Amino acid sequence: MNALPYVPDLETIDPSLDLHAEIARLRVKRKAVVLAHYYQEPEIQDLADFVGDSLQLSQAAAKTDAEVIVFCGVHFMAETAKILSPSKTVVIPDLDAGCSLADRCPAEAFAEWLKQYPGHEVVSYINCSAGVKALSTVICTSSNAVRVVESLPAEKPIVFAPDRHLGKWVMAQTGRNMVLWPGFCIVHEQFTAKRVAVLRAQYPDAKLIVHPECDATVSRMADFVGSTAAMLKFVAERPERQFIVGTEAGILHQMQKARPDAELIPIPADSGCNCSLCPYMKLNSIEKLYLCLRDLKPEITLDESTRLQALKPLERMLSLG
C-alpha cells in the first residue's frame, strides 16, 4: 500500500514561535539552503539564501555544500534541483505547488503526441516535468530559447513544448517554423492587448516590459521582452521612472528594491480577477517553509533512470554557454 502524501499540518505549529528565528535555526541544523523564485511572497524572498529564476536557483544550490535544498517555488523547479543535485535532499513547502504549463503537459500524453513527429528535435522549455525533460533533445529557458533553437541544424524539424506563446515568440525571432504543444501559463495568458493599450494611454512615458510567455499581441507592443531576470535588469539599469510590467506580480518586490524611485504598474488580467498572481506559487507560505525545514517533507524524489535521461538535455543546453 502506498503511503499517503505528506500534507503540511499548520496546527502543529506552536503559535508562540518566532518563525523567522526558527527558520534560521533549522537552516543551520539541517545544513540547508533556501531558494525562492521571483514569484514567491516577499516575506519568503527576504528569508531566502538565493532569489532568482528556476534554473539559476538550481545551479546556485548545486554549487553549495548544503545537504538540503528547500525550493520555494513550484514542483518542476524542485525536480530540476534534484536532477542537478541527486545526492542532496530536496524539499518543497507545498507539494501541490504545481504549474499550469507543466501540469498540462504530462509525460505520457507528450510521448504519445510525439509519435506524430518522428525525426523532430524536441526543444522543451524548462517549465516542464522531469518526465518531459527526459523525452527532450534539449532544454531551454526563456532567456536562452532563441540561442538554443538557433543551435540546431537548419534542416532539422523542431517540436517546441510546452508553452505555445514562448514558442511563437522564438519563431518570430529566429524565422524557424516549429510544431508547438498547445500549452500556456494561466497568468501570462490573461494579459491582453486591450488592457495594455489602456495602460499605455494612462502612462505614456512608461516602458512596457513583458515576459515571452505572453501572447504575441502583447509581446509586439512591448519595449522589451525577456525573462524575469532580464526584466529585473532592465528596470534596474534604465533611466525611466515608470514601467508597465507584464509578468507575475511577485517580481515587483525585487524590482522595487532595485529601483525604489520607480513606479511599477502591473498589467491587470483581462478577466477582472487578480490573475497576475500565480495561485500555485502562492501556496507556499512562511509557515509551510518552517514545517518543511522541521520535518524535511514533502521530499522530491526521482527514479534514477528518469533523472539521468532528464539530465542529458539539460547538460546539452548548459554546454551552449
C-alpha positions in Angstrom: 0.0 0.0 0.0 1.4 3.4 -0.9 1.9 5.9 1.9 -0.4 8.9 2.0 1.3 12.1 0.7 2.6 14.4 3.3 0.3 17.4 3.9 1.6 20.3 6.0 -0.3 20.5 9.2 -0.3 24.1 10.3 -2.0 23.3 13.6 1.2 21.6 14.8 3.0 24.9 14.9 3.4 26.5 18.3 1.8 29.9 18.0 4.4 31.4 20.3 7.3 30.5 18.0 9.2 33.2 16.2 9.1 31.6 12.8 11.9 33.7 11.3 14.2 32.7 14.2 13.2 29.1 13.9 13.8 29.0 10.2 17.2 30.5 10.7 18.0 27.9 13.4 16.7 24.9 11.4 18.6 26.1 8.3 21.8 25.7 10.2 20.8 22.5 11.9 19.7 20.9 8.6 22.7 22.3 6.6 20.1 23.7 4.3 20.0 26.3 1.5 16.7 28.1 1.0 15.8 29.1 -2.6 13.0 31.4 -3.6 11.7 32.1 -7.1 10.9 35.7 -8.0 7.2 34.9 -7.9 7.2 33.9 -4.2 5.7 36.1 -1.4 8.1 39.0 -0.5 8.5 37.6 3.1 9.8 34.3 1.6 12.1 36.1 -0.8 13.6 38.1 2.0 14.4 34.9 4.0 16.0 33.0 1.1 19.7 32.5 0.6 19.1 32.9 -3.2 16.3 34.6 -5.1 16.1 34.2 -8.9 14.8 32.2 -11.9 14.3 28.5 -11.6 17.4 27.2 -13.4 19.6 29.9 -11.8 18.5 28.8 -8.4 19.1 25.1 -9.0 22.6 25.8 -10.3 23.3 28.0 -7.3 22.2 25.3 -4.9 24.3 22.6 -6.7 27.4 24.7 -6.1 26.9 24.9 -2.3 27.9 22.3 0.3 24.3 22.2 1.6 22.9 18.8 2.4 19.3 20.0 2.0 17.7 22.2 -0.7 14.4 23.9 0.3 12.9 25.1 -3.0 10.3 27.8 -2.5 8.8 27.7 -6.0 6.8 25.1 -7.8 7.2 21.3 -8.4 9.1 21.3 -11.7 11.6 23.7 -10.2 12.3 21.4 -7.3 12.6 18.5 -9.7 15.3 20.4 -11.7 17.2 20.9 -8.4 17.1 17.2 -7.8 18.2 16.4 -11.3 21.3 18.6 -10.8 21.9 17.6 -7.2 21.0 14.0 -6.8 22.9 13.5 -3.5 21.1 16.4 -1.8 17.7 16.1 -0.1 15.3 18.4 -2.0 12.1 19.5 -0.3 9.3 21.9 -1.2 6.9 23.7 1.2 3.8 22.6 -0.5 3.7 19.6 -2.9 0.5 20.9 -4.5 2.5 23.9 -5.8 2.3 22.9 -9.4 2.5 24.8 -12.7 -0.2 25.3 -15.4 2.4 24.7 -18.1 4.0 21.6 -16.6 0.7 20.1 -15.4 -1.0 20.5 -18.8 1.8 18.5 -20.5 2.0 15.1 -18.7 4.9 12.9 -19.9 2.7 10.0 -21.0 0.5 12.3 -23.2 3.5 14.1 -24.6 5.2 10.8 -25.5 2.1 9.7 -27.4 1.8 13.1 -29.1 5.5 13.0 -30.2 4.8 9.8 -32.2 3.2 12.1 -34.9 6.6 13.9 -35.4 9.3 11.3 -36.0 12.7 12.8 -36.7 11.9 16.1 -35.0 14.3 17.7 -32.5 12.4 18.2 -29.2 13.1 21.6 -27.5 11.3 21.7 -24.1 11.0 24.9 -22.0 12.4 24.2 -18.5 8.8 24.8 -17.2 8.0 21.1 -17.6 8.2 17.9 -15.6 11.3 15.6 -15.3 9.4 13.1 -17.4 9.0 15.6 -20.3 12.6 16.7 -20.0 13.6 13.0 -20.3 11.8 12.9 -23.7 13.6 16.0 -25.0 16.6 16.7 -27.2 17.5 19.9 -25.4 16.0 22.1 -22.7 15.8 25.9 -22.9 14.9 28.8 -20.6 13.1 32.0 -21.6 16.4 33.8 -21.6 18.2 31.4 -24.0 15.4 29.8 -26.0 16.4 31.7 -29.2 20.0 30.7 -28.8 19.0 27.0 -28.2 16.8 26.9 -31.3 19.4 28.6 -33.4 22.0 26.0 -32.3 20.0 23.2 -34.0 20.7 22.3 -37.7 18.5 24.4 -40.0 17.3 21.3 -41.9 16.0 19.6 -38.7 12.3 20.0 -37.9 11.6 21.1 -34.3 8.9 20.4 -31.8 8.6 23.0 -29.1 6.9 22.4 -25.7 5.0 23.2 -23.6 4.4 27.0 -24.0 2.9 28.0 -27.3 3.4 31.7 -26.7 7.1 31.4 -25.9 7.3 29.1 -29.0 5.7 31.7 -31.2 8.0 34.4 -29.9 11.0 32.2 -30.7 9.7 31.5 -34.1 9.4 35.3 -34.7 12.9 35.9 -33.5 14.6 33.0 -35.4 12.4 32.6 -38.5 12.3 28.8 -37.7 9.0 27.0 -38.1 8.2 24.7 -35.2 5.4 22.4 -34.1 4.0 23.8 -30.9 2.5 21.9 -28.0 -0.7 23.9 -27.1 0.2 24.9 -23.5 0.2 28.2 -21.8 0.7 29.9 -18.4 -2.5 30.9 -16.7 -1.0 34.1 -15.5 0.5 35.4 -18.8 -2.4 34.2 -20.8 -4.6 36.8 -19.0 -2.6 39.8 -20.3 -4.3 41.3 -23.4 -3.5 44.0 -25.9 -6.7 45.7 -24.8 -5.5 46.1 -21.2 -2.1 47.1 -22.4 -3.5 49.8 -24.7 -5.4 51.3 -21.8 -2.3 51.4 -19.6 -0.1 52.9 -22.3 -2.7 55.7 -22.7 -2.6 56.3 -18.9 1.2 56.1 -18.7 2.5 57.4 -22.0 6.1 57.8 -20.7 6.3 54.3 -19.2 8.3 51.5 -20.7 6.3 48.3 -21.3 8.2 45.2 -20.4 6.7 41.7 -20.7 7.7 38.0 -20.4 7.8 36.0 -23.7 5.1 33.7 -22.2 2.7 36.5 -23.1 0.5 36.3 -26.2 2.1 37.7 -29.4 -0.3 40.6 -29.5 1.1 41.8 -26.2 4.8 41.0 -26.9 4.6 43.0 -30.2 3.6 46.1 -28.2 6.4 45.9 -25.7 9.5 48.0 -25.5 11.3 44.9 -24.0 10.6 41.2 -23.9 12.6 39.0 -21.6 12.9 36.5 -18.8 12.1 37.6 -15.2 15.8 38.2 -14.5 16.2 40.2 -17.7 13.1 42.3 -16.9 14.6 43.0 -13.4 17.9 44.0 -15.0 16.1 46.3 -17.5 14.3 48.1 -14.7 17.5 48.4 -12.6 19.5 49.9 -15.4 17.1 52.1 -17.3 16.7 55.8 -16.5 12.9 55.9 -16.9 10.8 56.2 -13.8 7.7 54.3 -14.9 7.4 50.6 -16.0 4.4 48.7 -17.1 5.2 45.1 -16.1 3.7 42.0 -17.8 4.5 39.0 -15.7 3.6 37.5 -12.3 3.5 40.3 -9.7 5.9 38.7 -7.3 8.8 40.1 -9.4 7.7 43.7 -8.3 9.3 43.1 -4.9 12.8 42.7 -6.3 12.2 45.5 -8.9 11.2 47.9 -6.2 14.3 47.0 -4.2 16.5 47.7 -7.3 14.6 50.9 -8.2 12.8 52.4 -5.1 12.3 55.6 -7.1 10.4 53.8 -9.9 6.7 53.4 -10.3 5.8 49.9 -11.3 2.4 49.2 -12.9 1.4 45.6 -13.2 -0.8 44.6 -16.1 -4.2 43.5 -14.8 -5.8 40.4 -16.0 -8.5 40.9 -18.7 -10.9 38.7 -16.7 -11.1 41.2 -13.9 -9.7 38.7 -11.4 -6.3 39.1 -9.6 -4.8 36.7 -12.0 -1.4 38.4 -12.2 -0.7 36.3 -9.0 0.1 32.7 -9.6 -2.1 30.6 -7.3 0.4 27.8 -7.4 3.4 30.0 -6.3 1.3 31.5 -3.6 0.6 28.1 -2.0 4.0 28.3 -0.3 4.0 30.3 3.0 6.3 31.1 5.8 4.5 28.5 8.0 4.9 25.8 5.4 8.6 26.8 4.9 9.1 26.3 8.7 7.4 22.9 8.6 9.4 21.9 5.5 12.7 22.5 7.4 11.4 20.9 10.6 10.1 17.7 9.0 12.2 17.6 5.8 9.0 16.9 3.9 7.5 16.8 1.4 10.6 15.5 -0.4 11.1 15.4 -4.1 12.3 12.0 -5.4 13.1 10.8 -8.9 13.9 7.4 -10.2 17.5 7.3 -11.4 16.7 6.4 -15.0 14.4 9.3 -15.4 16.8 11.7 -13.7 19.7 10.6 -16.0 17.5 10.9 -19.1 16.4 14.4 -18.0 19.9 15.4 -17.2 21.1 14.9 -20.8 19.1 17.6 -22.4 19.8 20.0 -19.5 23.5 19.4 -20.0 23.2 19.9 -23.7 21.7 23.3 -23.0 24.3 24.2 -20.5 27.1 23.2 -22.9 25.9 26.1 -25.2 27.0 28.6 -22.5 
